[in-house]
Amino acid sequence: MNRRGVQSEDEALRFLRRKGLMLEERNYTCRLGEIDLVMRDGAILVFVEVRMRRNHSFGAAAESITPRKRARLLAAARHYLAGRRALPACRFDAVLIDNDGAPEWIKDAFGE
């Protein structure tokens, strides 16, 4: 991952911690995909995709979460959950950072 990507994830992590979420795992990777942040929001397990765009030539941060990317995130989340006895309530959030602005937190970003 490049330096800007790491900085964006660091910023998103600080932002979400200030909102009361607790980190469970960072950069969970399996053959199906990667999840930037796995966090807890109370009893809810939250899979977080962090997207940063400094230049809108290729669209805003939200537009970079394509259907293919969503499918890979869902597959990686299923893999993450596969080893658990009891499945917790889960949701997918996105933290979008455009042009070094304040992070935008979208809860239940995928409606899954």
MODELLER restraints for C-alpha pairs under 7 A, 6 or more apart:
rsr = mdl.restraints
at = mdl.atoms
rsr.add(forms.Gaussian(group=physical.xy_distance, feature=features.Distance(at['CA:8:A'], at['CA:52:A']), mean=6.52, stdev=0.5))
rsr.add(forms.Gaussian(group=physical.xy_distance, feature=features.Distance(at['CA:9:A'], at['CA:50:A']), mean=6.25, stdev=0.5))
rsr.add(forms.Gaussian(group=physical.xy_distance, feature=features.Distance(at['CA:12:A'], at['CA:50:A']), mean=6.96, stdev=0.5))
rsr.add(forms.Gaussian(group=physical.xy_distance, feature=features.Distance(at['CA:12:A'], at['CA:95:A']), mean=6.39, stdev=0.5))
rsr.add(forms.Gaussian(group=physical.xy_distance, feature=features.Distance(at['CA:12:A'], at['CA:103:A']), mean=6.82, stdev=0.5))
rsr.add(forms.Gaussian(group=physical.xy_distance, feature=features.Distance(at['CA:21:A'], at['CA:39:A']), mean=6.24, stdev=0.5))
rsr.add(forms.Gaussian(group=physical.xy_distance, feature=features.Distance(at['CA:21:A'], at['CA:40:A']), mean=5.44, stdev=0.5))
rsr.add(forms.Gaussian(group=physical.xy_distance, feature=features.Distance(at['CA:21:A'], at['CA:41:A']), mean=4.83, stdev=0.5))
rsr.add(forms.Gaussian(group=physical.xy_distance, feature=features.Distance(at['CA:22:A'], at['CA:39:A']), mean=5.36, stdev=0.5))
rsr.add(forms.Gaussian(group=physical.xy_distance, feature=features.Distance(at['CA:22:A'], at['CA:40:A']), mean=5.08, stdev=0.5))
rsr.add(forms.Gaussian(group=physical.xy_distance, feature=features.Distance(at['CA:22:A'], at['CA:41:A']), mean=6.77, stdev=0.5))
rsr.add(forms.Gaussian(group=physical.xy_distance, feature=features.Distance(at['CA:23:A'], at['CA:38:A']), mean=6.29, stdev=0.5))
rsr.add(forms.Gaussian(group=physical.xy_distance, feature=features.Distance(at['CA:23:A'], at['CA:39:A']), mean=4.44, stdev=0.5))
rsr.add(forms.Gaussian(group=physical.xy_distance, feature=features.Distance(at['CA:23:A'], at['CA:40:A']), mean=6.45, stdev=0.5))
rsr.add(forms.Gaussian(group=physical.xy_distance, feature=features.Distance(at['CA:24:A'], at['CA:38:A']), mean=5.41, stdev=0.5))
rsr.add(forms.Gaussian(group=physical.xy_distance, feature=features.Distance(at['CA:24:A'], at['CA:39:A']), mean=4.97, stdev=0.5))
rsr.add(forms.Gaussian(group=physical.xy_distance, feature=features.Distance(at['CA:24:A'], at['CA:40:A']), mean=6.68, stdev=0.5))
rsr.add(forms.Gaussian(group=physical.xy_distance, feature=features.Distance(at['CA:25:A'], at['CA:37:A']), mean=6.03, stdev=0.5))
rsr.add(forms.Gaussian(group=physical.xy_distance, feature=features.Distance(at['CA:25:A'], at['CA:38:A']), mean=4.98, stdev=0.5))
rsr.add(forms.Gaussian(group=physical.xy_distance, feature=features.Distance(at['CA:25:A'], at['CA:39:A']), mean=6.82, stdev=0.5))
rsr.add(forms.Gaussian(group=physical.xy_distance, feature=features.Distance(at['CA:26:A'], at['CA:36:A']), mean=5.80, stdev=0.5))
rsr.add(forms.Gaussian(group=physical.xy_distance, feature=features.Distance(at['CA:26:A'], at['CA:37:A']), mean=4.62, stdev=0.5))
rsr.add(forms.Gaussian(group=physical.xy_distance, feature=features.Distance(at['CA:26:A'], at['CA:38:A']), mean=6.15, stdev=0.5))
rsr.add(forms.Gaussian(group=physical.xy_distance, feature=features.Distance(at['CA:27:A'], at['CA:34:A']), mean=6.31, stdev=0.5))
rsr.add(forms.Gaussian(group=physical.xy_distance, feature=features.Distance(at['CA:27:A'], at['CA:35:A']), mean=5.49, stdev=0.5))
rsr.add(forms.Gaussian(group=physical.xy_distance, feature=features.Distance(at['CA:27:A'], at['CA:36:A']), mean=4.51, stdev=0.5))
rsr.add(forms.Gaussian(group=physical.xy_distance, feature=features.Distance(at['CA:27:A'], at['CA:37:A']), mean=5.96, stdev=0.5))
rsr.add(forms.Gaussian(group=physical.xy_distance, feature=features.Distance(at['CA:28:A'], at['CA:34:A']), mean=5.51, stdev=0.5))
rsr.add(forms.Gaussian(group=physical.xy_distance, feature=features.Distance(at['CA:28:A'], at['CA:35:A']), mean=5.14, stdev=0.5))
rsr.add(forms.Gaussian(group=physical.xy_distance, feature=features.Distance(at['CA:28:A'], at['CA:36:A']), mean=6.60, stdev=0.5))
rsr.add(forms.Gaussian(group=physical.xy_distance, feature=features.Distance(at['CA:29:A'], at['CA:35:A']), mean=6.56, stdev=0.5))
rsr.add(forms.Gaussian(group=physical.xy_distance, feature=features.Distance(at['CA:30:A'], at['CA:76:A']), mean=6.50, stdev=0.5))
rsr.add(forms.Gaussian(group=physical.xy_distance, feature=features.Distance(at['CA:32:A'], at['CA:72:A']), mean=6.10, stdev=0.5))
rsr.add(forms.Gaussian(group=physical.xy_distance, feature=features.Distance(at['CA:32:A'], at['CA:75:A']), mean=5.96, stdev=0.5))
rsr.add(forms.Gaussian(group=physical.xy_distance, feature=features.Distance(at['CA:32:A'], at['CA:76:A']), mean=5.40, stdev=0.5))
rsr.add(forms.Gaussian(group=physical.xy_distance, feature=features.Distance(at['CA:33:A'], at['CA:72:A']), mean=5.22, stdev=0.5))
rsr.add(forms.Gaussian(group=physical.xy_distance, feature=features.Distance(at['CA:33:A'], at['CA:73:A']), mean=6.18, stdev=0.5))
rsr.add(forms.Gaussian(group=physical.xy_distance, feature=features.Distance(at['CA:33:A'], at['CA:76:A']), mean=5.16, stdev=0.5))
rsr.add(forms.Gaussian(group=physical.xy_distance, feature=features.Distance(at['CA:34:A'], at['CA:73:A']), mean=6.59, stdev=0.5))
rsr.add(forms.Gaussian(group=physical.xy_distance, feature=features.Distance(at['CA:34:A'], at['CA:76:A']), mean=6.16, stdev=0.5))
rsr.add(forms.Gaussian(group=physical.xy_distance, feature=features.Distance(at['CA:35:A'], at['CA:47:A']), mean=6.68, stdev=0.5))
rsr.add(forms.Gaussian(group=physical.xy_distance, feature=features.Distance(at['CA:35:A'], at['CA:48:A']), mean=6.73, stdev=0.5))
rsr.add(forms.Gaussian(group=physical.xy_distance, feature=features.Distance(at['CA:35:A'], at['CA:49:A']), mean=6.47, stdev=0.5))
rsr.add(forms.Gaussian(group=physical.xy_distance, feature=features.Distance(at['CA:35:A'], at['CA:73:A']), mean=6.34, stdev=0.5))
rsr.add(forms.Gaussian(group=physical.xy_distance, feature=features.Distance(at['CA:35:A'], at['CA:76:A']), mean=6.83, stdev=0.5))
rsr.add(forms.Gaussian(group=physical.xy_distance, feature=features.Distance(at['CA:36:A'], at['CA:48:A']), mean=6.03, stdev=0.5))
rsr.add(forms.Gaussian(group=physical.xy_distance, feature=features.Distance(at['CA:36:A'], at['CA:49:A']), mean=5.52, stdev=0.5))
rsr.add(forms.Gaussian(group=physical.xy_distance, feature=features.Distance(at['CA:36:A'], at['CA:50:A']), mean=6.42, stdev=0.5))
rsr.add(forms.Gaussian(group=physical.xy_distance, feature=features.Distance(at['CA:37:A'], at['CA:47:A']), mean=6.08, stdev=0.5))
rsr.add(forms.Gaussian(group=physical.xy_distance, feature=features.Distance(at['CA:37:A'], at['CA:48:A']), mean=5.00, stdev=0.5))
rsr.add(forms.Gaussian(group=physical.xy_distance, feature=features.Distance(at['CA:37:A'], at['CA:49:A']), mean=6.84, stdev=0.5))
rsr.add(forms.Gaussian(group=physical.xy_distance, feature=features.Distance(at['CA:38:A'], at['CA:46:A']), mean=5.71, stdev=0.5))
rsr.add(forms.Gaussian(group=physical.xy_distance, feature=features.Distance(at['CA:38:A'], at['CA:47:A']), mean=4.76, stdev=0.5))
rsr.add(forms.Gaussian(group=physical.xy_distance, feature=features.Distance(at['CA:38:A'], at['CA:48:A']), mean=6.11, stdev=0.5))
rsr.add(forms.Gaussian(group=physical.xy_distance, feature=features.Distance(at['CA:39:A'], at['CA:45:A']), mean=5.92, stdev=0.5))
rsr.add(forms.Gaussian(group=physical.xy_distance, feature=features.Distance(at['CA:39:A'], at['CA:46:A']), mean=5.01, stdev=0.5))
rsr.add(forms.Gaussian(group=physical.xy_distance, feature=features.Distance(at['CA:39:A'], at['CA:47:A']), mean=6.50, stdev=0.5))
rsr.add(forms.Gaussian(group=physical.xy_distance, feature=features.Distance(at['CA:40:A'], at['CA:46:A']), mean=5.73, stdev=0.5))
rsr.add(forms.Gaussian(group=physical.xy_distance, feature=features.Distance(at['CA:44:A'], at['CA:88:A']), mean=6.49, stdev=0.5))
rsr.add(forms.Gaussian(group=physical.xy_distance, feature=features.Distance(at['CA:44:A'], at['CA:89:A']), mean=5.04, stdev=0.5))
rsr.add(forms.Gaussian(group=physical.xy_distance, feature=features.Distance(at['CA:44:A'], at['CA:90:A']), mean=5.37, stdev=0.5))
rsr.add(forms.Gaussian(group=physical.xy_distance, feature=features.Distance(at['CA:45:A'], at['CA:88:A']), mean=6.47, stdev=0.5))
rsr.add(forms.Gaussian(group=physical.xy_distance, feature=features.Distance(at['CA:45:A'], at['CA:89:A']), mean=6.18, stdev=0.5))
rsr.add(forms.Gaussian(group=physical.xy_distance, feature=features.Distance(at['CA:45:A'], at['CA:90:A']), mean=4.66, stdev=0.5))
rsr.add(forms.Gaussian(group=physical.xy_distance, feature=features.Distance(at['CA:45:A'], at['CA:91:A']), mean=6.58, stdev=0.5))
rsr.add(forms.Gaussian(group=physical.xy_distance, feature=features.Distance(at['CA:46:A'], at['CA:90:A']), mean=5.67, stdev=0.5))
rsr.add(forms.Gaussian(group=physical.xy_distance, feature=features.Distance(at['CA:46:A'], at['CA:91:A']), mean=5.09, stdev=0.5))
rsr.add(forms.Gaussian(group=physical.xy_distance, feature=features.Distance(at['CA:46:A'], at['CA:92:A']), mean=5.76, stdev=0.5))
rsr.add(forms.Gaussian(group=physical.xy_distance, feature=features.Distance(at['CA:46:A'], at['CA:93:A']), mean=6.69, stdev=0.5))
rsr.add(forms.Gaussian(group=physical.xy_distance, feature=features.Distance(at['CA:47:A'], at['CA:91:A']), mean=6.33, stdev=0.5))
rsr.add(forms.Gaussian(group=physical.xy_distance, feature=features.Distance(at['CA:47:A'], at['CA:92:A']), mean=4.85, stdev=0.5))
rsr.add(forms.Gaussian(group=physical.xy_distance, feature=features.Distance(at['CA:47:A'], at['CA:93:A']), mean=6.16, stdev=0.5))
rsr.add(forms.Gaussian(group=physical.xy_distance, feature=features.Distance(at['CA:48:A'], at['CA:92:A']), mean=5.91, stdev=0.5))
rsr.add(forms.Gaussian(group=physical.xy_distance, feature=features.Distance(at['CA:48:A'], at['CA:93:A']), mean=4.83, stdev=0.5))
rsr.add(forms.Gaussian(group=physical.xy_distance, feature=features.Distance(at['CA:48:A'], at['CA:94:A']), mean=5.38, stdev=0.5))
rsr.add(forms.Gaussian(group=physical.xy_distance, feature=features.Distance(at['CA:49:A'], at['CA:93:A']), mean=6.43, stdev=0.5))
rsr.add(forms.Gaussian(group=physical.xy_distance, feature=features.Distance(at['CA:49:A'], at['CA:94:A']), mean=4.75, stdev=0.5))
rsr.add(forms.Gaussian(group=physical.xy_distance, feature=features.Distance(at['CA:49:A'], at['CA:95:A']), mean=6.34, stdev=0.5))
rsr.add(forms.Gaussian(group=physical.xy_distance, feature=features.Distance(at['CA:50:A'], at['CA:94:A']), mean=5.80, stdev=0.5))
rsr.add(forms.Gaussian(group=physical.xy_distance, feature=features.Distance(at['CA:50:A'], at['CA:95:A']), mean=4.88, stdev=0.5))
rsr.add(forms.Gaussian(group=physical.xy_distance, feature=features.Distance(at['CA:50:A'], at['CA:96:A']), mean=6.07, stdev=0.5))
rsr.add(forms.Gaussian(group=physical.xy_distance, feature=features.Distance(at['CA:51:A'], at['CA:61:A']), mean=5.38, stdev=0.5))
rsr.add(forms.Gaussian(group=physical.xy_distance, feature=features.Distance(at['CA:51:A'], at['CA:95:A']), mean=6.35, stdev=0.5))
rsr.add(forms.Gaussian(group=physical.xy_distance, feature=features.Distance(at['CA:51:A'], at['CA:96:A']), mean=5.01, stdev=0.5))
rsr.add(forms.Gaussian(group=physical.xy_distance, feature=features.Distance(at['CA:51:A'], at['CA:97:A']), mean=6.22, stdev=0.5))
rsr.add(forms.Gaussian(group=physical.xy_distance, feature=features.Distance(at['CA:52:A'], at['CA:61:A']), mean=5.47, stdev=0.5))
rsr.add(forms.Gaussian(group=physical.xy_distance, feature=features.Distance(at['CA:52:A'], at['CA:96:A']), mean=5.93, stdev=0.5))
rsr.add(forms.Gaussian(group=physical.xy_distance, feature=features.Distance(at['CA:52:A'], at['CA:97:A']), mean=4.60, stdev=0.5))
rsr.add(forms.Gaussian(group=physical.xy_distance, feature=features.Distance(at['CA:52:A'], at['CA:98:A']), mean=5.77, stdev=0.5))
rsr.add(forms.Gaussian(group=physical.xy_distance, feature=features.Distance(at['CA:53:A'], at['CA:60:A']), mean=6.32, stdev=0.5))
rsr.add(forms.Gaussian(group=physical.xy_distance, feature=features.Distance(at['CA:53:A'], at['CA:61:A']), mean=5.26, stdev=0.5))
rsr.add(forms.Gaussian(group=physical.xy_distance, feature=features.Distance(at['CA:53:A'], at['CA:97:A']), mean=6.39, stdev=0.5))
rsr.add(forms.Gaussian(group=physical.xy_distance, feature=features.Distance(at['CA:53:A'], at['CA:98:A']), mean=4.93, stdev=0.5))
rsr.add(forms.Gaussian(group=physical.xy_distance, feature=features.Distance(at['CA:53:A'], at['CA:99:A']), mean=6.06, stdev=0.5))
rsr.add(forms.Gaussian(group=physical.xy_distance, feature=features.Distance(at['CA:54:A'], at['CA:98:A']), mean=5.85, stdev=0.5))
rsr.add(forms.Gaussian(group=physical.xy_distance, feature=features.Distance(at['CA:54:A'], at['CA:99:A']), mean=4.28, stdev=0.5))
rsr.add(forms.Gaussian(group=physical.xy_distance, feature=features.Distance(at['CA:54:A'], at['CA:100:A']), mean=6.66, stdev=0.5))
rsr.add(forms.Gaussian(group=physical.xy_distance, feature=features.Distance(at['CA:55:A'], at['CA:99:A']), mean=6.60, stdev=0.5))
rsr.add(forms.Gaussian(group=physical.xy_distance, feature=features.Distance(at['CA:60:A'], at['CA:98:A']), mean=6.80, stdev=0.5))
rsr.add(forms.Gaussian(group=physical.xy_distance, feature=features.Distance(at['CA:61:A'], at['CA:96:A']), mean=5.73, stdev=0.5))
rsr.add(forms.Gaussian(group=physical.xy_distance, feature=features.Distance(at['CA:61:A'], at['CA:97:A']), mean=6.60, stdev=0.5))
rsr.add(forms.Gaussian(group=physical.xy_distance, feature=features.Distance(at['CA:61:A'], at['CA:98:A']), mean=6.17, stdev=0.5))
rsr.add(forms.Gaussian(group=physical.xy_distance, feature=features.Distance(at['CA:62:A'], at['CA:96:A']), mean=6.48, stdev=0.5))
rsr.add(forms.Gaussian(group=physical.xy_distance, feature=features.Distance(at['CA:81:A'], at['CA:87:A']), mean=6.98, stdev=0.5))
rsr.add(forms.Gaussian(group=physical.xy_distance, feature=features.Distance(at['CA:91:A'], at['CA:108:A']), mean=5.57, stdev=0.5))
rsr.add(forms.Gaussian(group=physical.xy_distance, feature=features.Distance(at['CA:91:A'], at['CA:112:A']), mean=6.68, stdev=0.5))
rsr.add(forms.Gaussian(group=physical.xy_distance, feature=features.Distance(at['CA:92:A'], at['CA:107:A']), mean=6.92, stdev=0.5))
rsr.add(forms.Gaussian(group=physical.xy_distance, feature=features.Distance(at['CA:92:A'], at['CA:108:A']), mean=5.05, stdev=0.5))
rsr.add(forms.Gaussian(group=physical.xy_distance, feature=features.Distance(at['CA:92:A'], at['CA:109:A']), mean=5.81, stdev=0.5))
rsr.add(forms.Gaussian(group=physical.xy_distance, feature=features.Distance(at['CA:92:A'], at['CA:110:A']), mean=6.22, stdev=0.5))
rsr.add(forms.Gaussian(group=physical.xy_distance, feature=features.Distance(at['CA:92:A'], at['CA:112:A']), mean=6.97, stdev=0.5))
rsr.add(forms.Gaussian(group=physical.xy_distance, feature=features.Distance(at['CA:93:A'], at['CA:106:A']), mean=5.58, stdev=0.5))
rsr.add(forms.Gaussian(group=physical.xy_distance, feature=features.Distance(at['CA:93:A'], at['CA:107:A']), mean=4.61, stdev=0.5))
rsr.add(forms.Gaussian(group=physical.xy_distance, feature=features.Distance(at['CA:93:A'], at['CA:108:A']), mean=5.05, stdev=0.5))
rsr.add(forms.Gaussian(group=physical.xy_distance, feature=features.Distance(at['CA:93:A'], at['CA:109:A']), mean=4.96, stdev=0.5))
rsr.add(forms.Gaussian(group=physical.xy_distance, feature=features.Distance(at['CA:94:A'], at['CA:105:A']), mean=5.97, stdev=0.5))
rsr.add(forms.Gaussian(group=physical.xy_distance, feature=features.Distance(at['CA:94:A'], at['CA:106:A']), mean=5.18, stdev=0.5))
rsr.add(forms.Gaussian(group=physical.xy_distance, feature=features.Distance(at['CA:94:A'], at['CA:107:A']), mean=6.73, stdev=0.5))
rsr.add(forms.Gaussian(group=physical.xy_distance, feature=features.Distance(at['CA:94:A'], at['CA:109:A']), mean=5.94, stdev=0.5))
rsr.add(forms.Gaussian(group=physical.xy_distance, feature=features.Distance(at['CA:95:A'], at['CA:103:A']), mean=6.18, stdev=0.5))
rsr.add(forms.Gaussian(group=physical.xy_distance, feature=features.Distance(at['CA:95:A'], at['CA:104:A']), mean=5.51, stdev=0.5))
rsr.add(forms.Gaussian(group=physical.xy_distance, feature=features.Distance(at['CA:95:A'], at['CA:105:A']), mean=4.62, stdev=0.5))
rsr.add(forms.Gaussian(group=physical.xy_distance, feature=features.Distance(at['CA:95:A'], at['CA:106:A']), mean=6.27, stdev=0.5))
rsr.add(forms.Gaussian(group=physical.xy_distance, feature=features.Distance(at['CA:96:A'], at['CA:103:A']), mean=5.60, stdev=0.5))
rsr.add(forms.Gaussian(group=physical.xy_distance, feature=features.Distance(at['CA:96:A'], at['CA:104:A']), mean=5.05, stdev=0.5))
rsr.add(forms.Gaussian(group=physical.xy_distance, feature=features.Distance(at['CA:96:A'], at['CA:105:A']), mean=6.54, stdev=0.5))
rsr.add(forms.Gaussian(group=physical.xy_distance, feature=features.Distance(at['CA:97:A'], at['CA:103:A']), mean=4.85, stdev=0.5))
rsr.add(forms.Gaussian(group=physical.xy_distance, feature=features.Distance(at['CA:97:A'], at['CA:104:A']), mean=6.43, stdev=0.5))
